[in-house]
């Protein structure tokens, strides 16, 4: 079975999405653009809630605008401090949690996107932006980038988790949902039982996008899934040991079959963490030195009804994160082979 797994990995990783002059493959260049389409037939009829799916945390934060106002997700004290230009530069170091654009993440194999959105003070056109301390790109631009990828890769499925909304009234929500409809159209998957969401059935219906909307507004649209269908417990710790204990505990409490499940394999800075590493930023202070240990935990996991499902990370390109998660699905194939023996 090990030889089969290695062969399957070579098949999936046979393309470099963004060649570099050295001719070697870095984690961000390994192309998993069609990994779902490449899964063995046996897994086409397994609920997506039982597969291992790589995701990114604060997926949109690869670019934030230092020149825009501080976001409404920040405290009044931070907003006052941010009048000093240097403060915004430091905020950027702690607001950015990804290096790769949406397209680059998709090419790398990321299929779950953690999205936080907001209107912008002073805007009169109801435009919605991604937000994490500072404003990111327009949501519309991100959605179009994703739709372009999906059109080129018709067997890939994505999860868009809109889980934080700031400074948005009903008109803003209607504008955002209209944008989602305009971007994806018939690719949107209507709400149904989680157990029925399988690659085979989605391919048959030509559905590629599941939208989760953590706001009562979801009730008004048949393609907005309630947030409770994709719980994402948050450890809120700077300790790898405490994070892993939390991930193990929440997995053991997972309700089989009725929901998807997000394991947030991320560390969260405290105020003192930021103070100590003010200039270094999130990546250099907290993520870079701890991500290999977190990846080691990922390698020990197994997907399934009571196993891991969606796993998210900061800076998914720093290690071979997406491929490591994707390869966990080979364990489901090995179980099948052992059952036949």
N, C-alpha and C positions, 0 to 999 in steps of 0.2 A: 504493500500500500504506500510505503514511503516513496518508492520509485514513481508511482502513479501521481502522487502529490507534486513531486518535483517536475514531472512532465507537464502537468496541468499548469503549474506556475510559469514554466517557460513559455507555454502557449499564450497565457494571459499577458505576460510581460515582454512579448516579442517586439513591441513597438515602443519607440521613444517619442513622447508627445512633443518635447522641445529639445532637439539635439543640442549638445554642447560641443565645443571644439575639441575637448579631450577624448571624445568618443566613449566615455564612461557614463553609466546611469546613476544619477543621484536619486534620492527618494522622491523628489518633486518631479523627476523626469520619467519615471516608470509609468507606462501608460496602462491604466485599468479602465479605459473609456468604455469598454464593452464587457465588463466582468459579469454582469447579470446575464447577458445573452450567452456567455461562455460556460455558465454553470451546467452540470450534467443533467440530462432529462429527468432523472429521479427527483431533483430539487425544484423542478418547474411546478410541481403540485404540492409543495410544502408551503404553509402559510408564511408570509414575510415576517410575521412576528416570531417565527422560529429560526430565521436565518440570522447570520452575523452581518451587520451592515455598518460601514464606517461613516462617521459624521464629524462635523466641525463645530466648535463652540464659538459663539459670536462670529458666525461665518462670514459676515459682510465687512468685518473690521480691518481688512487688509489696507483700506484707505479711509482716513478721516480728515476732515477739513479744519485745519488750525485757524483759518480766517473767519469761520462761521461762529455764531454765538454758541456758548456752552449749552448742551442739551437740557431739556426739562427733566431729565432723569437725575440731575445733580442737585445737591443741596444749595440753599441760598448762600452759604459761606463759600462754597467752591465757586459759585457764579461771581461773587465779589472778587475773589482772588484772581479769577481768570481774566480780569481786566488788564492784568500784567501779562504781556506777550510771552514772557519766559514760562509762565505757569501753563499756558496752553501747549507749549512745546513739551513740557514734562508730562502733561496729561496724555499727550499722544503716545508717549512711550508705554503708558499703562493701559491705554484704550485699545491699542492694536493687539489682536490675539491670533492673527493669521498673516502669512506672507503671500499666499496664493489668491488670485482672483477667483470668482465663481467658476469660470471656464477651466482654469487650471486645477481647481479642486475637483471638478467633475471628471476631467481627464485622468486625474490621479486615483479616482474611484470613490470619492466622497458622494454619498447619496442622501444624507440627512443634513439639513441646514437649520441652524438655530438663529431666528430672526427677531430683532427688536426694532420697532418703528415709531416714528414721531412726525408730527407736523413741525414746521419751522416758524418761530416767532416773526411776525411781520409779513409772511407770505399770504397772499390773498387768493392764490389759485388752487388751494387745497392739495398741493403736492405733498407726497409722503416720502420721508427719507429713512434710511437705516440710521440707528443711533446707538452709540456706546460711549457716553460721556461727551463726545464730540459727534457732529453730524457726519454721516458717510454719504455714499452715492444715493441717487434717487432710486426708490424701490422699482419704479418702472424699468430703469436701465438694467437692474439686476435680473428682473423677471425675463426681459427680452434676451439677455445673455444665456439664461438657462434654457429658454424655449428653443433657441438656435441649436444648442447642443442636443436637446431631445429630438428635434427634427432629424438631425444627422445620425442619431443613435436610438432608433424606434423601439428597442427592447429594454432600454434602461428606465428605471423607476426612481423618482425622487420624493422625499418627504420635506415639505416646507412647514416649519413649526413657528408660526407667528405667536410668540408667547409673552411679549411685553408691548404695551401700547402707551404712548405718552402724548399729552396735549391733543387728543383726538376726540371730537364729538361725533355724533351720528353721521353728519355729512362727510367727515373725513373717512369714516369706516366705509360708507357707501362708495366713495371714490376709490378707496383701496381695493375693495372687492370687485369693482368694475374693471380696475386695472388687471387684476388676477384673471378675470374672465377673458378680457381682451388678449392677454398674453398667451394663455394656454388653451382656451376654447374647449374642444372635444377631448383634449388630453386629460382634463380634470376627472378624477375618480369620485363618483358619488358615494355618500356615506352608506355603509352596509356593515355586516358583521366582520370583525377583525379576522376571524378564522377563515373567511372566504377570500381574503386578499392573498392571491398567489400569483406568481409570475405568469403561469399559463392562462389564467382567466383574465388578467390585465392585458396580456398580449392580444388575446382574442377580442377584447373590447376596445383595444387601442388606447387604453388609459395609461398615463405615465406620471401623473402628479397627484399626490395626496396633500391636501392643505389642512393643517390643524390651526384652529383659531381660538385662542384662550380668552374669549369674550362672549357674553350672551348673544351677541350679534350673529353668531354662527347659526342660530336656529332659523334664520330667515333664508338660508341658502342650502340647497341639497348637497353641494360639494364642499361645504365647510365642516370638517370633522371637529367635534368638541375636544378641548384640550385634555379632558380626563381620559381620552383614549390613547394618550401617549405620555404617561407620567415620566418625569425626569428628575428623580431625587437628587438633591444638591448637598454635597458633603460640607461645603463652606469651611475648608481647612487648608493650612499650609503644610501639613504633615502627610507624607506619602503613606506612612503606616496607618494613620487614621483614615485616610482616603480609601485605602484598600479594604480595611475593616468595614467601612460604610458601604462600599460597593458590594462586598460579599453579603452583608446583612440585608440590603435592599433587594438583591437578587433572590435571596431565600424567601423573601416576603412577596415575591411577584405573583400576581394572580394569573394562573395559566390560561392562555387562549383569549381572554376577553379584551386585552389591550396590547399595544406595542409597549416596549420598555426601553428607556434611554439610560445607559450607564454613563454618567458624566465623569470621565476620567481626567478631571482637571483640579488644579490647586487654585485657591482663591487668596489673594494677598490681604493681609490685615493692614491697618493704618501704619503700624510700626514696620511692617515689611516694606511698604512704599517709602517710608521715611529713611530706612536704612539703604535702600537701593534706588533712591530717587532718580539718579541720572541713568542708571543701568536699564531701568524699565522692566516690564514683566518677563520678557523673553530671557534676558541675561540674569535676572535676579532669582527667578523662581522656576521657569519652565525648562530651560536648557539643561540644567544639572539633574533635574528630577524625571524628565520624560523617559529616559532609558529604563528606569526602575518601574515606571508605570507601564511601559510597553512589555516588560517581563511579566507583569500580572496579566496583561491581555493574552499573552501567548499560552497561559495556563488555562484559559477559559474554553468553554464549549457552548455552542448554540443549542437551541431546543426550547421546548415549552417552558422549562424552568431554568434555562440557561441564559446566556447573554443574547441580546437582540441588537439594538443600536448602541454603538460605543462612540463617544465624542472626545475630541482632544483639542487643545490649543496647538497652534503652529504644526499642523499635520505633516508638513514637509520636512521637519527636523529629523525625524526618524522614519523608518519604513512602515508608518502607521496603517495606512489604508490597506496595503497588501497583507499585512499581518492579520488584520481583522477579516478580510475576505477569505484568507486561507483557512480560517476556523471552520468554514463551511465544508471543507474536505472531511472533517471529522464525522459529519452526518453521512457522507458516502461510505466512510469506513465502517460505521455502525451497521449500515445496510449489508455490507459485504460479510461482516462477522455473523450477522443473523442468518445468512444463507449457509454458513459452514455447519 
